[in-house]
Amino acid sequence: MFHSVIQVKPTQDFKVYVYFDDGKIKLFDMTPLLGKGVFKQISNLDAFTEKCAVLHHTLAWDVGGNFDEYNCIDIDPETIYSTGINVSDPLSANDDVA
């Protein structure tokens, strides 16, 4: 089954709440990737939070600034779904989401 991302909420500690079309919410930690390869572009907290988006049904960072799915950094939704931590909706539990 292909899992589709419908919403993302970045945090101030380089994690992202990722909402899937089946109702699951995963918390995905980006800290192990930051500073490496293409991910250097989003190692700054402002870039990480401001460029975070849903592009082509997955978590992405709009590095080009024009929502072009070919000019972004993205994470395979299956990777997020299988390795992210199952969580409840963060908006109902805390307000530290960017």
Helices and strands as residue ranges (DSSP letters): E 5-10, E 15-20, E 25-29, G 37-42, H 45-50, E 52-55, E 58-61, E 73-74, H 77-83, E 85-86, H 90-93
